[in-house]
Amino acid sequence: MKVKPLADRVLVKNDAAETKTASGLFIPEAAQEKTQTAVVVDVGPGTDEEKITVKAGDRIMYDKYAGTQIKIDGVDHLIVRMSDIIAVIE
């Protein structure tokens, strides 16, 4: 399936949640906290009010409750507004 974001939307693929603590303990899937970092897959064209400042391949951090979750070919993705992106991770 091909998904193309519209307007000021950005399609991102969530980073995997941590499965192990720093001391080596495994975290069960039910207790894993959702990450707020992702990799940009595709971007919309932007609008006159909201310009797109990220590009495909960028790692980003977004607001905790932002976006709409979708599955593309069995993989979790998120569609967020450009204004919900709070940082680019370098």
Steps between C-alpha positions, in 0.01 A plus 500: 500500500625850413410789732573861400449765772307814407544867600719538811498129592808278539504118481742347752602149606527462876830392654491167681433517874777403740475130586778496759605731782853637537568234764392220265147425623245420231188719487177316415317638196201606711725721718700661219444873464420631154793692355459853368775471244457393140650509152331713234374286212320761286383861529208699364548813287437739791270801504546876478477520881697184588819420304647149514849516654578126519579253224483125451766323707512759782466368859252711691340536842127576517239589765388206713134491391548624143391340177290221360630142511478286187643167388672483163585145389482385865737772631383773740522854365371836617371802310579820692464870430819696441414710809503183717867432414707650780857412397725347236748252649851510351 
